[in-house]
Amino acid sequence: SEKDGYIDSRFTPTLVANLTGMQDDNEIQEFMKKYRPTFEQMKGMVDLTLGQYIIDCYKVFKVQKGKNNPQ
């Protein structure tokens, strides 16, 4: 849909990788699936806000992954 296209055009694997430092494609896909913003959320976010959203979600993602995979 047009709304999905808009989300996809801004919430990109490249942006996620650049902001989080993640390099594993599977991990990036997992993150993007879990934290994909809704169209309404995305509409209300400027690029800076989107970047902060990704960074904040990544902090939670890392903690949760750590709990799932104790070393």
N, CA, C and O atoms as a printed pandas DataFrame, in Angstrom:
     atom_number atom_name residue_name chain_id  residue_number  x_coord  y_coord  z_coord
0              1         N          SER        A               1    0.837   -1.193    0.000
1              2        CA          SER        A               1    0.000    0.000    0.000
2              3         C          SER        A               1    0.878    1.252    0.000
3              4         O          SER        A               1    2.090    1.190    0.207
4              5         N          GLU        A               2    0.237    2.364   -0.234
5              6        CA          GLU        A               2    0.963    3.640   -0.249
6              7         C          GLU        A               2    1.561    3.937    1.129
7              8         O          GLU        A               2    2.673    4.453    1.239
8              9         N          LYS        A               3    0.797    3.598    2.182
9             10        CA          LYS        A               3    1.284    3.839    3.545
10            11         C          LYS        A               3    2.520    2.992    3.840
11            12         O          LYS        A               3    3.487    3.473    4.431
12            13         N          ASP        A               4    2.477    1.723    3.421
13            14        CA          ASP        A               4    3.639    0.849    3.625
14            15         C          ASP        A               4    4.848    1.373    2.861
15            16         O          ASP        A               4    5.972    1.341    3.361
16            17         N          GLY        A               5    4.610    1.851    1.662
17            18        CA          GLY        A               5    5.692    2.408    0.848
18            19         C          GLY        A               5    6.349    3.594    1.531
19            20         O          GLY        A               5    7.569    3.755    1.492
20            21         N          TYR        A               6    5.522    4.420    2.155
21            22        CA          TYR        A               6    6.046    5.596    2.864
22            23         C          TYR        A               6    6.912    5.145    4.047
23            24         O          TYR        A               6    8.002    5.676    4.257
24            25         N          ILE        A               7    6.425    4.170    4.813
25            26        CA          ILE        A               7    7.203    3.662    5.953
26            27         C          ILE        A               7    8.510    3.061    5.440
27            28         O          ILE        A               7    9.583    3.350    5.969
28            29         N          ASP        A               8    8.414    2.216    4.398
29            30        CA          ASP        A               8    9.601    1.556    3.844
30            31         C          ASP        A               8   10.626    2.562    3.319
31            32         O          ASP        A               8   11.831    2.317    3.385
32            33         N          SER        A               9   10.148    3.686    2.801
33            34        CA          SER        A               9   11.063    4.669    2.212
34            35         C          SER        A               9   11.880    5.397    3.283
35            36         O          SER        A               9   12.954    5.926    2.998
36            37         N          ARG        A              10   11.365    5.421    4.516
37            38        CA          ARG        A              10   12.075    6.139    5.588
38            39         C          ARG        A              10   12.711    5.209    6.604
39            40         O          ARG        A              10   13.793    5.497    7.114
40            41         N          PHE        A              11   12.060    4.104    6.903
41            42        CA          PHE        A              11   12.554    3.141    7.902
42            43         C          PHE        A              11   13.298    2.059    7.129
43            44         O          PHE        A              11   12.753    0.995    6.836
44            45         N          THR        A              12   14.560    2.356    6.803
45            46        CA          THR        A              12   15.309    1.485    5.884
46            47         C          THR        A              12   16.389    0.686    6.621
47            48         O          THR        A              12   16.881    1.112    7.666
48            49         N          PRO        A              13   16.751   -0.476    6.067
49            50        CA          PRO        A              13   17.837   -1.259    6.665
50            51         C          PRO        A              13   19.137   -0.465    6.770
51            52         O          PRO        A              13   19.880   -0.618    7.739
52            53         N          THR        A              14   19.411    0.368    5.792
53            54        CA          THR        A              14   20.635    1.184    5.804
54            55         C          THR        A              14   20.629    2.153    6.983
55            56         O          THR        A              14   21.623    2.290    7.695
56            57         N          LEU        A              15   19.493    2.824    7.175
57            58        CA          LEU        A              15   19.370    3.767    8.286
58            59         C          LEU        A              15   19.534    3.036    9.613
59            60         O          LEU        A              15   20.267    3.492   10.491
60            61         N          VAL        A              16   18.854    1.907    9.759
61            62        CA          VAL        A              16   18.935    1.123   10.997
62            63         C          VAL        A              16   20.380    0.680   11.250
63            64         O          VAL        A              16   20.880    0.791   12.370
64            65         N          ALA        A              17   21.042    0.180   10.213
65            66        CA          ALA        A              17   22.429   -0.277   10.358
66            67         C          ALA        A              17   23.349    0.885   10.749
67            68         O          ALA        A              17   24.201    0.738   11.626
68            69         N          ASN        A              18   23.173    2.025   10.103
69            70        CA          ASN        A              18   24.025    3.184   10.386
70            71         C          ASN        A              18   23.853    3.687   11.812
71            72         O          ASN        A              18   24.828    4.068   12.459
72            73         N          LEU        A              19   22.620    3.689   12.304
73            74        CA          LEU        A              19   22.355    4.240   13.632
74            75         C          LEU        A              19   22.688    3.258   14.753
75            76         O          LEU        A              19   23.072    3.675   15.846
76            77         N          THR        A              20   22.546    1.970   14.494
77            78        CA          THR        A              20   22.714    0.981   15.565
78            79         C          THR        A              20   24.069    0.282   15.517
79            80         O          THR        A              20   24.528   -0.263   16.520
80            81         N          GLY        A              21   24.710    0.302   14.340
81            82        CA          GLY        A              21   25.965   -0.422   14.193
82            83         C          GLY        A              21   25.759   -1.910   13.912
83            84         O          GLY        A              21   26.729   -2.661   13.804
84            85         N          MET        A              22   24.502   -2.337   13.792
85            86        CA          MET        A              22   24.235   -3.745   13.468
86            87         C          MET        A              22   24.729   -4.041   12.060
87            88         O          MET        A              22   24.582   -3.217   11.158
88            89         N          GLN        A              23   25.320   -5.231   11.871
89            90        CA          GLN        A              23   25.807   -5.600   10.547
90            91         C          GLN        A              23   25.156   -6.878   10.029
91            92         O          GLN        A              23   25.191   -7.162    8.832
92            93         N          ASP        A              24   24.567   -7.641   10.936
93            94        CA          ASP        A              24   23.941   -8.902   10.560
94            95         C          ASP        A              24   22.558   -8.638    9.948
95            96         O          ASP        A              24   21.673   -8.094   10.609
96            97         N          ASP        A              25   22.383   -9.031    8.670
97            98        CA          ASP        A              25   21.121   -8.756    7.970
98            99         C          ASP        A              25   19.918   -9.372    8.670
99           100         O          ASP        A              25   18.850   -8.762    8.729
100          101         N          ASN        A              26   20.091  -10.586    9.202
101          102        CA          ASN        A              26   18.968  -11.239    9.887
102          103         C          ASN        A              26   18.566  -10.465   11.138
103          104         O          ASN        A              26   17.383  -10.316   11.447
104          105         N          GLU        A              27   19.570   -9.981   11.842
105          106        CA          GLU        A              27   19.302   -9.209   13.059
106          107         C          GLU        A              27   18.599   -7.894   12.701
107          108         O          GLU        A              27   17.662   -7.478   13.382
108          109         N          ILE        A              28   19.055   -7.256   11.642
109          110        CA          ILE        A              28   18.433   -6.007   11.188
110          111         C          ILE        A              28   16.973   -6.263   10.810
111          112         O          ILE        A              28   16.089   -5.491   11.181
112          113         N          GLN        A              29   16.725   -7.339   10.079
113          114        CA          GLN        A              29   15.352   -7.677    9.676
114          115         C          GLN        A              29   14.470   -7.959   10.891
115          116         O          GLN        A              29   13.320   -7.525   10.951
116          117         N          GLU        A              30   15.023   -8.692   11.857
117          118        CA          GLU        A              30   14.288   -9.014   13.086
118          119         C          GLU        A              30   13.911   -7.721   13.825
119          120         O          GLU        A              30   12.779   -7.553   14.279
120          121         N          PHE        A              31   14.889   -6.816   13.931
121          122        CA          PHE        A              31   14.662   -5.537   14.595
122          123         C          PHE        A              31   13.580   -4.735   13.861
123          124         O          PHE        A              31   12.672   -4.180   14.480
124          125         N          MET        A              32   13.698   -4.687   12.541
125          126        CA          MET        A              32   12.775   -3.867   11.745
126          127         C          MET        A              32   11.349   -4.402   11.794
127          128         O          MET        A              32   10.384   -3.638   11.751
128          129         N          LYS        A              33   11.232   -5.716   11.883
129          130        CA          LYS        A              33    9.907   -6.325   11.965
130          131         C          LYS        A              33    9.265   -6.003   13.310
131          132         O          LYS        A              33    8.079   -5.687   13.396
132          133         N          LYS        A              34   10.079   -6.094   14.348
133          134        CA          LYS        A              34    9.594   -5.899   15.714
134          135         C          LYS        A              34    9.235   -4.440   15.998
135          136         O          LYS        A              34    8.252   -4.161   16.685
136          137         N          TYR        A              35   10.030   -3.516   15.469
137          138        CA          TYR        A              35    9.860   -2.102   15.822
138          139         C          TYR        A              35    9.352   -1.226   14.678
139          140         O          TYR        A              35    9.462   -0.002   14.733
140          141         N          ARG        A              36    8.800   -1.853   13.650
141          142        CA          ARG        A              36    8.275   -1.076   12.508
142          143         C          ARG        A              36    7.225   -0.070   12.996
143          144         O          ARG        A              36    6.230   -0.463   13.604
144          145         N          PRO        A              37    7.440    1.215   12.733
145          146        CA          PRO        A              37    6.447    2.211   13.165
146          147         C          PRO        A              37    5.175    2.098   12.325
147          148         O          PRO        A              37    5.213    1.636   11.185
148          149         N          THR        A              38    4.069    2.516   12.892
149          150        CA          THR        A              38    2.829    2.588   12.112
150          151         C          THR        A              38    2.914    3.815   11.203
151          152         O          THR        A              38    3.781    4.670   11.382
152          153         N          PHE        A              39    2.025    3.891   10.247
153          154        CA          PHE        A              39    1.984    5.054    9.355
154          155         C          PHE        A              39    1.730    6.324   10.176
155          156         O          PHE        A              39    2.343    7.362    9.930
156          157         N          GLU        A              40    0.820    6.230   11.153
157          158        CA          GLU        A              40    0.496    7.393   11.982
158          159         C          GLU        A              40    1.725    7.857   12.762
159          160         O          GLU        A              40    1.997    9.055   12.842
160          161         N          GLN        A              41    2.472    6.900   13.341
161          162        CA          GLN        A              41    3.701    7.270   14.062
162          163         C          GLN        A              41    4.681    7.942   13.111
163          164         O          GLN        A              41    5.243    8.994   13.417
164          165         N          MET        A              42    4.875    7.330   11.972
165          166        CA          MET        A              42    5.869    7.795   11.003
166          167         C          MET        A              42    5.534    9.188   10.490
167          168         O          MET        A              42    6.417   10.027   10.305
168          169         N          LYS        A              43    4.245    9.421   10.264
169          170        CA          LYS        A              43    3.788   10.718    9.769
170          171         C          LYS        A              43    4.165   11.828   10.741
171          172         O          LYS        A              43    4.453   12.953   10.332
172          173         N          GLY        A              44    4.162   11.501   12.034
173          174        CA          GLY        A              44    4.451   12.502   13.053
174          175         C          GLY        A              44    5.928   12.656   13.375
175          176         O          GLY        A              44    6.296   13.446   14.244
176          177         N          MET        A              45    6.781   11.904   12.677
177          178        CA          MET        A              45    8.215   11.952   12.999
178          179         C          MET        A              45    9.021   12.658   11.925
179          180         O          MET        A              45    8.931   12.312   10.747
180          181         N          VAL        A              46    9.809   13.646   12.328
181          182        CA          VAL        A              46   10.813   14.189   11.410
182          183         C          VAL        A              46   11.990   13.217   11.451
183          184         O          VAL        A              46   12.014   12.319   12.292
184          185         N          ASP        A              47   12.962   13.380   10.561
185          186        CA          ASP        A              47   14.076   12.435   10.482
186          187         C          ASP        A              47   14.819   12.299   11.814
187          188         O          ASP        A              47   15.226   11.202   12.197
188          189         N          LEU        A              48   14.988   13.417   12.509
189          190        CA          LEU        A              48   15.698   13.388   13.782
190          191         C          LEU        A              48   14.941   12.538   14.813
191          192         O          LEU        A              48   15.541   11.754   15.549
192          193         N          THR        A              49   13.623   12.710   14.850
193          194        CA          THR        A              49   12.787   11.942   15.779
194          195         C          THR        A              49   12.828   10.465   15.426
195          196         O          THR        A              49   12.889    9.609   16.309
196          197         N          LEU        A              50   12.796   10.169   14.137
197          198        CA          LEU        A              50   12.873    8.781   13.683
198          199         C          LEU        A              50   14.193    8.157   14.119
199          200         O          LEU        A              50   14.226    7.016   14.581
200          201         N          GLY        A              51   15.265    8.899   13.971
201          202        CA          GLY        A              51   16.574    8.414   14.384
202          203         C          GLY        A              51   16.608    8.106   15.873
203          204         O          GLY        A              51   17.143    7.081   16.295
204          205         N          GLN        A              52   16.031    9.002   16.662
205          206        CA          GLN        A              52   15.990    8.796   18.114
206          207         C          GLN        A              52   15.125    7.583   18.458
207          208         O          GLN        A              52   15.453    6.812   19.360
208          209         N          TYR        A              53   14.025    7.423   17.735
209          210        CA          TYR        A              53   13.142    6.268   17.936
210          211         C          TYR        A              53   13.908    4.960   17.699
211          212         O          TYR        A              53   13.800    4.015   18.480
212          213         N          ILE        A              54   14.679    4.922   16.613
213          214        CA          ILE        A              54   15.452    3.714   16.278
214          215         C          ILE        A              54   16.488    3.437   17.369
215          216         O          ILE        A              54   16.648    2.295   17.799
216          217         N          ILE        A              55   17.186    4.473   17.813
217          218        CA          ILE        A              55   18.211    4.308   18.848
218          219         C          ILE        A              55   17.579    3.816   20.156
219          220         O          ILE        A              55   18.113    2.920   20.810
220          221         N          ASP        A              56   16.443    4.408   20.532
221          222        CA          ASP        A              56   15.760    3.993   21.767
222          223         C          ASP        A              56   15.285    2.542   21.671
223          224         O          ASP        A              56   15.444    1.773   22.618
224          225         N          CYS        A              57   14.705    2.171   20.536
225          226        CA          CYS        A              57   14.234    0.796   20.343
226          227         C          CYS        A              57   15.407   -0.179   20.358
227          228         O          CYS        A              57   15.293   -1.290   20.877
228          229         N          TYR        A              58   16.526    0.239   19.791
229          230        CA          TYR        A              58   17.691   -0.644   19.746
230          231         C          TYR        A              58   18.207   -0.953   21.157
231          232         O          TYR        A              58   18.647   -2.071   21.426
232          233         N          LYS        A              59   18.151    0.037   22.055
233          234        CA          LYS        A              59   18.582   -0.192   23.442
234          235         C          LYS        A              59   17.739   -1.305   24.068
235          236         O          LYS        A              59   18.273   -2.187   24.740
236          237         N          VAL        A              60   16.435   -1.264   23.848
237          238        CA          VAL        A              60   15.522   -2.284   24.376
238          239         C          VAL        A              60   15.803   -3.627   23.699
239          240         O          VAL        A              60   15.858   -4.667   24.354
240          241         N          PHE        A              61   15.978   -3.584   22.391
241          242        CA          PHE        A              61   16.241   -4.788   21.587
242          243         C          PHE        A              61   17.486   -5.517   22.099
243          244         O          PHE        A              61   17.480   -6.738   22.251
244          245         N          LYS        A              62   18.545   -4.761   22.359
245          246        CA          LYS        A              62   19.801   -5.350   22.845
246          247         C          LYS        A              62   19.612   -6.022   24.200
247          248         O          LYS        A              62   20.102   -7.128   24.429
248          249         N          VAL        A              63   18.897   -5.345   25.094
249          250        CA          VAL        A              63   18.648   -5.890   26.434
250          251         C          VAL        A              63   17.855   -7.190   26.314
251          252         O          VAL        A              63   18.181   -8.186   26.959
252          253         N          GLN        A              64   16.810   -7.173   25.482
253          254        CA          GLN        A              64   15.968   -8.365   25.315
254          255         C          GLN        A              64   16.756   -9.506   24.684
255          256         O          GLN        A              64   16.598  -10.662   25.076
256          257         N          LYS        A              65   17.595   -9.190   23.719
257          258        CA          LYS        A              65   18.416  -10.236   23.085
258          259         C          LYS        A              65   19.394  -10.822   24.096
259          260         O          LYS        A              65   19.658  -12.024   24.087
260          261         N          GLY        A              66   19.926   -9.977   24.960
261          262        CA          GLY        A              66   20.844  -10.438   25.997
262          263         C          GLY        A              66   20.174  -11.415   26.943
263          264         O          GLY        A              66   20.785  -12.386   27.391
264          265         N          LYS        A              67   18.897  -11.146   27.246
265          266        CA          LYS        A              67   18.153  -12.041   28.134
266          267         C          LYS        A              67   17.853  -13.365   27.454
267          268         O          LYS        A              67   17.803  -14.411   28.100
268          269         N          ASN        A              68   17.654  -13.310   26.132
269          270        CA          ASN        A              68   17.337  -14.529   25.391
270          271         C          ASN        A              68   18.565  -15.396   25.153
271          272         O          ASN        A              68   18.462  -16.617   25.027
272          273         N          ASN        A              69   19.721  -14.758   25.093
273          274        CA          ASN        A              69   20.956  -15.483   24.787
274          275         C          ASN        A              69   22.015  -15.254   25.849
275          276         O          ASN        A              69   23.016  -14.589   25.583
276          277         N          PRO        A              70   21.816  -15.792   27.052
277          278        CA          PRO        A              70   22.840  -15.563   28.075
278          279         C          PRO        A              70   24.152  -16.214   27.657
279          280         O          PRO        A              70   24.182  -17.375   27.248
280          281         N          GLN        A              71   25.231  -15.452   27.766
281          282        CA          GLN        A              71   26.538  -15.976   27.343
282          283         C          GLN        A              71   27.167  -16.760   28.476
283          284         O          GLN        A              71   28.270  -17.285   28.325
